[in-house]
Structure formats: C-alpha cells, structure tokens
C-alpha cells in the first residue's frame, strides 16, 4: 500500500474515532439514534409538505428542499460510518471514495444555497408582502431548485475529478469515517496546489459567498422590520425568521469549527477532529426538522395530523 498508485486499484482505509476504538460499539448507539432521527424527521417534514395543501406555499417548498439536502447528507455517510462502528468495515475503493466525497460536498453546497434562497424568501415576505405570491411563483421556485442542483454539480465536479490526476504513494489511511477532500489530498505525493486552489475557490464562491449574502439579507430584513410602527407587527415579522436563523447557525457554526480545527488545532487529540467532522454532517439534518417542528405552527400542526390523525 505504500507503492505509487494512481488509479482505481487504490484502497483507502477509513478511521473510526482514533483512541476510542474499543468503545466503537457503544459510540455507535448515539450515532445510530442521530441517523434515525435525521432520516425520520426529514422524511416526515417532506411527507407533510407534499400531502398537506395548506403547506403548498413558497416558504414550505424551500423547507422541502432543505429536508431533501439533509437526507442526502445523512445517506452519504450512513453506510461507511456505521459500517466502521458495527463491523470494522474500513476499506473503501478509490472510486467509491470519490463518489462519497462528491455527494457530501454537493449536498453541503446545496444546503448553503437553499439557506440563501430561504433568506431571500423571508426578505420578500417581510419587505414586500403584497407581491410575495407574484414574485415567488411555483415556476420560479422550481427554477431556483434546479439552479441550486446545477450550481452544486458544476462547482464540485472539478474539485473531485482533479483528485484522479494525483499519485498516492503515502499511507492510504484516512482520518475520518468518510472521504473528506483535504484528508485525501494529504495522502498524495504529487503537487496538490492546483487541487487546493480549486477546492478553496469552490468553497469561497459557494458557501463563503452564500454566508455573506445571507448576512446582507438579514441586514435588510432588520432595517425593514425596524421601520414598522407597530411593536406587535415587528415581533410577528421577527418570529417568522427564527427557524431560519437557527438553521443557518447549526449549519455554519460546525462548518467553521471544522475549518478552524483543521487549520489551527493540530495539537488537539485526533478524536477531536473526527468528532467535529462527524458533528458537522450530522447536526444540521438532526436539528432542522426539530427546529421547524417546534417553531413553525403550520409544520407542527401538519406533523401532528400525520402522526395522530384521529386526534385531529
């Protein structure tokens, strides 16, 4: 495995949680619970939006996109992560690794794009409520959804494809429970400056740009809300944004934390890197359905109607 290898014959070895291997079976219990919560919660949100006519509105269409990306993120890492914890199944082929990496990064970029679209939705709803339905028509929302998929695909394809040009002559042991782009690059004995530049450009032009535009949207939203004379109307307007603010926070905070740990936390124990990396992918899919079910009355009512139809 230490020889110079360049093609699909490469086999990588994924890592569970370094230093805690003897506890993998026990560690798998909370991870399994988180996956079940993420899959069931987002599936329930999607089912509620599809089946309840009262939720056929722009805000909930965007929420269905968010649930779809969260399902994609969860499924992308489910097999390898639980496979390591339950069966010590650490081997993954080069092409399977690239495929997993592509979908993880694709759904990450898509989630960031959806959060930006939801910020635009809230801005239009608050600043121009009378034209809300005419601005965000069904066809326009569908176009936004298609654009989000195309944007993510076009941005992430070269990032992953460029890894094929590298030679891998170092250890083939990856330091996460899934294929992570910087982790794979470190195993190459080829010059990776082009890969690093393309990867950094892709993240800045997507997640980085989205975060700035979301912040700008909320500056405009706050300015609009403060111009409303009635305190009750101000409170009502702010309340419509709470769920989205929570979704933005639980997406960007783990992502920023992971970047800081990889760049500045080299002295931290290896399991810290792994736990933060796992959190970055699991917390948003787990928490988003909970946040929207708790803070959005229409979603909460629809979910209760599905779970307890006789009570309603």
ChimeraX attribute file (.defattr): number of C-alpha atoms within 10 A of each C-alpha:
attribute: neighborCount
match mode: 1-to-1
recipient: residues
	/A:1	13
	/A:2	9
	/A:3	10
	/A:4	13
	/A:5	17
	/A:6	16
	/A:7	14
	/A:8	11
	/A:9	10
	/A:10	17
	/A:11	19
	/A:12	21
	/A:13	20
	/A:14	23
	/A:15	23
	/A:16	27
	/A:17	23
	/A:18	17
	/A:19	10
	/A:20	10
	/A:21	14
	/A:22	11
	/A:23	11
	/A:24	18
	/A:25	14
	/A:26	11
	/A:27	17
	/A:28	17
	/A:29	13
	/A:30	10
	/A:31	18
	/A:32	15
	/A:33	12
	/A:34	18
	/A:35	21
	/A:36	14
	/A:37	18
	/A:38	27
	/A:39	21
	/A:40	15
	/A:41	23
	/A:42	26
	/A:43	18
	/A:44	18
	/A:45	25
	/A:46	20
	/A:47	15
	/A:48	23
	/A:49	22
	/A:50	15
	/A:51	12
	/A:52	15
	/A:53	10
	/A:54	13
	/A:55	16
	/A:56	13
	/A:57	15
	/A:58	21
	/A:59	17
	/A:60	20
	/A:61	20
	/A:62	20
	/A:63	23
	/A:64	21
	/A:65	21
	/A:66	28
	/A:67	26
	/A:68	21
	/A:69	23
	/A:70	30
	/A:71	21
	/A:72	21
	/A:73	24
	/A:74	24
	/A:75	17
	/A:76	21
	/A:77	22
	/A:78	17
	/A:79	13
	/A:80	24
	/A:81	23
	/A:82	22
	/A:83	17
	/A:84	22
	/A:85	25
	/A:86	15
	/A:87	10
	/A:88	17
	/A:89	17
	/A:90	20
	/A:91	17
	/A:92	18
	/A:93	14
	/A:94	20
	/A:95	15
	/A:96	14
	/A:97	21
	/A:98	20
	/A:99	15
	/A:100	22
	/A:101	21
	/A:102	24
	/A:103	21
	/A:104	25
	/A:105	23
	/A:106	24
	/A:107	25
	/A:108	24
	/A:109	27
	/A:110	28
	/A:111	27
	/A:112	25
	/A:113	27
	/A:114	24
	/A:115	24
	/A:116	23
	/A:117	22
	/A:118	24
	/A:119	24
	/A:120	18
	/A:121	19
	/A:122	24
	/A:123	21
	/A:124	19
	/A:125	21
	/A:126	22
	/A:127	17
	/A:128	13
	/A:129	13
	/A:130	11
	/A:131	11
	/A:132	17
	/A:133	14
	/A:134	10
	/A:135	16
	/A:136	19
	/A:137	13
	/A:138	15
	/A:139	9
	/A:140	13
	/A:141	18
	/A:142	14
	/A:143	11
	/A:144	17
	/A:145	19
	/A:146	11
	/A:147	14
	/A:148	21
	/A:149	16
	/A:150	13
	/A:151	16
	/A:152	23
	/A:153	18
	/A:154	12
	/A:155	20
	/A:156	22
	/A:157	14
	/A:158	15
	/A:159	23
	/A:160	21
	/A:161	13
	/A:162	14
	/A:163	19
	/A:164	14
	/A:165	12
	/A:166	18
	/A:167	18
	/A:168	24
	/A:169	16
	/A:170	15
	/A:171	14
	/A:172	19
	/A:173	17
	/A:174	21
	/A:175	20
	/A:176	23
	/A:177	25
	/A:178	28
	/A:179	26
	/A:180	19
	/A:181	20
	/A:182	13
	/A:183	15
	/A:184	20
	/A:185	20
	/A:186	15
	/A:187	18
	/A:188	20
	/A:189	14
	/A:190	13
	/A:191	11
	/A:192	16
	/A:193	10
	/A:194	11
	/A:195	21
	/A:196	15
	/A:197	11
	/A:198	18
	/A:199	20
	/A:200	14
	/A:201	14
	/A:202	19
	/A:203	18
	/A:204	13
	/A:205	13
	/A:206	19
	/A:207	20
	/A:208	16
	/A:209	14
	/A:210	20
	/A:211	18
	/A:212	11
	/A:213	16
	/A:214	21
	/A:215	13
	/A:216	13
	/A:217	19
	/A:218	17
	/A:219	13
	/A:220	15
	/A:221	23
	/A:222	17
	/A:223	12
	/A:224	16
	/A:225	20
	/A:226	13
	/A:227	10
	/A:228	12
	/A:229	9
	/A:230	11
	/A:231	11
	/A:232	10
	/A:233	13
	/A:234	17
	/A:235	11
	/A:236	13
	/A:237	20
	/A:238	15
	/A:239	13
	/A:240	15
	/A:241	19
	/A:242	15
	/A:243	19
	/A:244	20
	/A:245	15
	/A:246	16
	/A:247	20
	/A:248	21
	/A:249	13
	/A:250	18
	/A:251	23
	/A:252	17
	/A:253	12
	/A:254	20
	/A:255	18
	/A:256	11
	/A:257	15
	/A:258	22
	/A:259	15
	/A:260	12
	/A:261	16
	/A:262	14
	/A:263	9
	/A:264	10
	/A:265	14
	/A:266	11
	/A:267	7
	/A:268	11
	/A:269	11
	/A:270	15
	/A:271	16
	/A:272	15
	/A:273	22
	/A:274	20
	/A:275	16
	/A:276	17
	/A:277	22
	/A:278	20
	/A:279	16
	/A:280	21
	/A:281	20
	/A:282	23
	/A:283	18
	/A:284	26
	/A:285	29
	/A:286	24
	/A:287	21
	/A:288	26
	/A:289	28
	/A:290	19
	/A:291	15
	/A:292	20
	/A:293	20
	/A:294	14
	/A:295	17
	/A:296	16
	/A:297	11
	/A:298	17
	/A:299	21
	/A:300	17
	/A:301	15
	/A:302	24
	/A:303	20
	/A:304	15
	/A:305	15
	/A:306	16
	/A:307	12
	/A:308	10
	/A:309	10
	/A:310	7
	/A:311	8
	/A:312	10
